[in-house]
């Protein structure tokens, strides 16, 4: 069975600046939340998927003992931000993270134990509810800056998704494909096919990425996620805001270049 996107992890240096920019773009952004391991986030909820704006907000809570673990979410994203902003991780939907871990091992991935954590979340009414997640990572030596994992939500849906947060002035509806630029794109495609996400991620060589989108940018990744498609119901609803943030118009699409938008290309297109 093919997999589906749960969320994208977009690593930024300044969480407040990212919230302001995405709000200007017409998104409803959830209140900030703090993880118990040093990172913090704010979410953009869509229909059954979301965008996670993530930053390191308390470096002191990133325990040095985590360095001995096979994989640390906090350390990985902290180190990612030491050399760039951008999309650090792709999360996939999961009903059973332990079973998905077994599938990743069978596909040849280097897979650490499942990571479980819980935190408090705030509802639009200001109430506090508990949310809990289990993450299983599918690591690959070629993808040190583009980690894929599954995210099992261990809480009632009503504790996480709220209609008030899923309605956006820009008419955003869904995340389309994710684009990855890599010097070994052919090998990456084989790996993505093995873990059944080749329909979600388009792996391209740098020259192929430039040719496809018609421009080059100094902040294009050469070994990681380059951007994603944002599907909107009416591109005119988002056009003015996107252009004000540096978007360019190409073939009926609006494209925010990575040098203008937190190290990430956002390709805005209508359904």
PALOGU-520693 format. One line per 5 residues: number of its first residue (from 1); for each residue x, y, z of C-alpha. Coordinates in nm, 3 decimals, padded with zeros to 5 digits. Layout:
N
NUM	X Y Z  ...
# end
This chain:
271
1	00.000 00.000 00.000  00.135 00.344 -00.091  00.198 00.599 00.180  00.056 00.948 00.234  00.203 01.270 00.372
6	00.138 01.345 00.738  00.342 01.665 00.758  00.651 01.854 00.648  00.910 01.976 00.898  01.031 02.322 00.795
11	01.334 02.424 01.000  01.373 02.797 01.063  01.610 03.008 01.269  01.339 03.247 01.392  01.003 03.087 01.468
16	00.827 03.421 01.518  00.952 03.551 01.182  00.831 03.236 01.007  00.490 03.260 01.175  00.462 03.622 01.061
21	00.558 03.538 00.701  00.322 03.243 00.671  00.045 03.450 00.828  00.109 03.725 00.573  00.081 03.460 00.303
26	-00.275 03.397 00.421  -00.234 03.094 00.646  -00.399 03.042 00.982  -00.111 02.942 01.209  -00.164 02.762 01.539
31	-00.021 02.903 01.863  00.339 02.814 01.942  00.401 02.487 02.126  00.713 02.379 02.314  00.859 02.028 02.298
36	01.018 01.879 02.609  01.347 01.829 02.421  01.439 02.186 02.323  01.249 02.254 02.003  00.927 02.449 01.951
41	00.679 02.467 01.667  00.369 02.621 01.515  00.148 02.435 01.271  -00.048 02.503 00.954  -00.326 02.245 00.945
46	-00.474 02.131 00.615  -00.708 01.841 00.542  -00.545 01.543 00.715  -00.192 01.684 00.678  -00.001 01.982 00.805
51	00.309 02.199 00.780  00.527 02.220 01.091  00.735 02.533 01.141  01.013 02.419 01.374  01.292 02.602 01.557
56	01.531 02.538 01.843  01.385 02.747 02.125  01.572 02.610 02.429  01.911 02.459 02.337  01.972 02.374 02.702
61	01.696 02.112 02.687  01.874 01.919 02.412  02.036 01.660 02.637  02.394 01.575 02.552  02.318 01.216 02.649
66	02.107 01.206 02.331  02.434 01.199 02.137  02.467 00.830 02.224  02.125 00.746 02.080  02.096 00.610 01.723
71	01.890 00.915 01.625  01.778 01.230 01.802  01.503 01.448 01.652  01.625 01.752 01.845  01.995 01.710 01.766
76	01.928 01.640 01.399  01.724 01.957 01.354  01.964 02.166 01.563  02.253 02.053 01.346  02.051 02.105 01.028
81	02.004 02.470 01.126  02.376 02.511 01.177  02.425 02.505 00.800  02.089 02.606 00.648  01.718 02.667 00.685
86	01.472 02.462 00.484  01.273 02.141 00.485  01.460 01.902 00.709  01.213 01.614 00.729  00.921 01.447 00.555
91	00.667 01.276 00.782  00.433 01.007 00.654  00.103 00.890 00.795  00.111 00.579 01.011  -00.131 00.360 01.201
96	00.144 00.143 01.349  00.492 00.292 01.378  00.641 -00.038 01.501  00.514 -00.221 01.191  00.639 00.058 00.966
101	00.980 00.028 01.128  00.988 -00.339 01.029  00.899 -00.244 00.670  01.180 00.013 00.660  01.431 -00.244 00.784
106	01.317 -00.485 00.511  01.376 -00.208 00.254  01.736 -00.169 00.370  01.703 00.147 00.577  01.909 00.210 00.890
111	01.630 00.228 01.145  01.665 00.332 01.511  01.405 00.233 01.772  01.064 00.399 01.756  01.063 00.736 01.934
116	00.760 00.807 02.156  00.677 01.146 02.306  00.387 01.345 02.447  00.313 01.713 02.496  00.029 01.950 02.579
121	-00.156 02.134 02.303  -00.395 02.428 02.313  -00.734 02.423 02.149  -00.870 02.732 01.971  -01.080 02.793 02.286
126	-00.766 02.800 02.500  -00.814 02.460 02.665  -00.519 02.230 02.718  -00.533 01.878 02.571  -00.277 01.602 02.549
131	-00.125 01.482 02.223  00.111 01.188 02.176  00.314 01.061 01.883  00.527 00.764 01.781  00.794 00.820 01.516
136	00.979 00.558 01.313  01.270 00.688 01.104  01.387 00.553 00.768  01.745 00.676 00.755  01.968 00.645 00.449
141	02.339 00.735 00.424  02.278 00.952 00.117  02.004 01.148 00.293  02.172 01.293 00.600  01.994 01.626 00.536
146	01.660 01.483 00.425  01.520 01.241 00.681  01.193 01.056 00.627  00.985 00.912 00.909  00.635 00.794 00.988
151	00.423 00.972 01.248  00.159 00.777 01.436  -00.086 01.002 01.620  -00.170 00.836 01.953  -00.450 01.075 02.051
156	-00.809 01.140 01.943  -00.823 01.341 01.618  -01.026 01.611 01.794  -00.726 01.680 02.019  -00.515 01.782 01.721
161	-00.715 01.891 01.415  -00.956 02.185 01.449  -01.174 02.337 01.174  -01.075 02.687 01.292  -00.711 02.607 01.213
166	-00.787 02.433 00.882  -00.951 02.738 00.722  -00.708 02.970 00.544  -00.765 03.306 00.376  -00.540 03.199 00.089
171	-00.758 02.897 00.005  -00.482 02.644 00.079  -00.608 02.287 00.054  -00.324 02.036 00.044  00.044 01.962 00.002
176	00.129 01.824 -00.340  00.458 01.664 -00.432  00.782 01.727 -00.246  01.089 01.807 -00.454  01.437 01.686 -00.364
181	01.765 01.790 -00.526  02.053 01.545 -00.491  02.376 01.461 -00.668  02.279 01.092 -00.643  01.916 01.138 -00.745
186	01.898 00.801 -00.922  01.995 00.610 -00.606  01.756 00.822 -00.399  01.471 00.735 -00.637  01.545 00.365 -00.587
191	01.532 00.408 -00.209  01.206 00.602 -00.222  01.055 00.333 -00.440  01.161 00.069 -00.186  00.984 00.250 00.100
196	00.685 00.332 -00.124  00.703 00.712 -00.140  00.828 00.762 -00.497  00.483 00.900 -00.585  00.522 01.168 -00.315
201	00.881 01.283 -00.373  01.038 01.386 -00.702  01.416 01.336 -00.677  01.607 01.547 -00.931  01.966 01.634 -01.011
206	02.043 02.004 -00.967  02.037 02.074 -01.341  01.704 01.893 -01.374  01.555 02.104 -01.093  01.675 02.428 -01.255
211	01.544 02.321 -01.597  01.206 02.219 -01.458  01.137 02.543 -01.271  01.321 02.784 -01.498  01.550 02.955 -01.248
216	01.854 02.895 -01.032  01.891 03.003 -00.671  02.198 03.008 -00.445  02.000 02.844 -00.164  01.883 02.541 -00.360
221	01.986 02.230 -00.171  02.221 01.989 -00.346  02.159 01.698 -00.109  01.815 01.745 00.043  01.458 01.861 00.008
226	01.432 02.158 -00.227  01.066 02.249 -00.183  00.705 02.143 -00.204  00.386 02.211 -00.395  00.106 02.398 -00.221
231	-00.235 02.329 -00.373  -00.486 02.616 -00.345  -00.844 02.646 -00.464  -00.789 02.982 -00.639  -00.440 03.113 -00.702
236	-00.567 03.472 -00.716  -00.640 03.455 -00.341  -00.271 03.413 -00.259  -00.108 03.597 -00.550  -00.067 03.946 -00.400
241	00.082 03.818 -00.076  00.312 03.572 -00.253  00.439 03.839 -00.493  00.503 04.075 -00.202  00.727 03.807 -00.049
246	00.930 03.763 -00.366  00.739 03.500 -00.564  00.787 03.474 -00.940  00.522 03.373 -01.193  00.604 03.070 -01.408
251	00.368 02.868 -01.630  00.055 02.960 -01.437  00.222 02.893 -01.103  00.364 03.117 -00.832  00.706 03.012 -00.703
256	00.863 03.143 -00.386  01.242 03.097 -00.427  01.438 02.957 -00.133  01.651 03.270 -00.097  01.330 03.467 -00.037
261	01.149 03.219 00.187  01.341 03.046 00.466  01.560 02.832 00.240  01.270 02.654 00.072  01.101 02.671 -00.269
266	00.721 02.679 -00.247  00.540 02.609 -00.576  00.184 02.743 -00.552  -00.067 02.595 -00.796  -00.443 02.563 -00.833
271	-00.622 02.230 -00.817
# end
